[in-house]
Amino acid sequence: MDSVYEDVRSILENRRIRSEILLQQQNEQIRIAHPELADVEKKIADVSEEILKNSLEGQSSEDLQKELVRLKMDREKVLFEHGLSSDKIKIQPYCEKCGDTGYIEEEGKEPVLCDCIRALLAPVMTSRSGVEKYPEYSFEKDSDQFFSENPRMQETYKKLRLLTEKEKVPNAVFYGRSGQGKTFTAVAIARQYAKQGRSSFVIRLAEAQELMMEHRKLIQSFYTPAGKERDVEKRVEYLTQADLLVLDDLGVEPRTANTEADLLNIIDTRILSGKTTIITTNFDMESLKERYGGRFFDRIDRNFVRFNFSSEGARA
Ligand SMILES: [Zn+2]
């Protein structure tokens, strides 16, 4: 996630610099006369950057938020002691909502990314998500081809769409015969996540399995070209860390000695960190149980909401 953070950080920095230029002369004189003001403002900027970084990576910033409150009080104190009004040296930010920090604080809550950052992130997240392989799959496209004769699923689809736009969707298994809109819905959700600046990743399960295999090989080998290693490393990281992961088409992948351990590893890591996983499969629950049994099926059984996409009367 580092490169995204760097891009975003430098854009925000440019915005802050732009705002500062507007008031530069006046401010410069004040700051030259009062170096302790420049000092505390530098600290405020540094802590704000750390908080933004944590928000982008889904980490907590509780201690940093407390420190920020302290620093802002220090700043007020310096201003007061020198008879400066904070209005006089107030900077006009590019984004009024977040003051170009990139996040919005709410009392007693973790900071959330500001809409200005989400807008900056959207194209990056979309290109990383893998949804571009499915250009026709989005909430904006007509879903009638799948759900016009399946009113039950039509309703569910609307609810999932609303949920995606407002908050996060739960872990879910989309099951049922092929051609019923499972992948369509899952990709539409992933695309919407990306549009909102959240990370998502769509991958066919067979490919995910190959990726894990390749990763294992890289770890075990003595020499690997650095570029390739980083690429595999990054993709594996995305499997566990993306806000939303779609594992498409469970059940058609070739069975290997590591299949279940790999799947379990991905799912468990994601459950622990509160990330959403959607699995699509043409198998029904009974067949999945037969095929996987054991701990992997148990995880799905306990932690995933099931959605049967087959139209009514059809074999579930
Ligand atoms: Zn903003």
Boltz pocket constraint, residues with backbone or C-beta under 6 A from the ligand:
constraints:
  - pocket:
      binder: B
      contacts: [[A, 95], [A, 96], [A, 97], [A, 98], [A, 99], [A, 100], [A, 101], [A, 102], [A, 103], [A, 114], [A, 115], [A, 116], [A, 117]]
      max_distance: 6.0
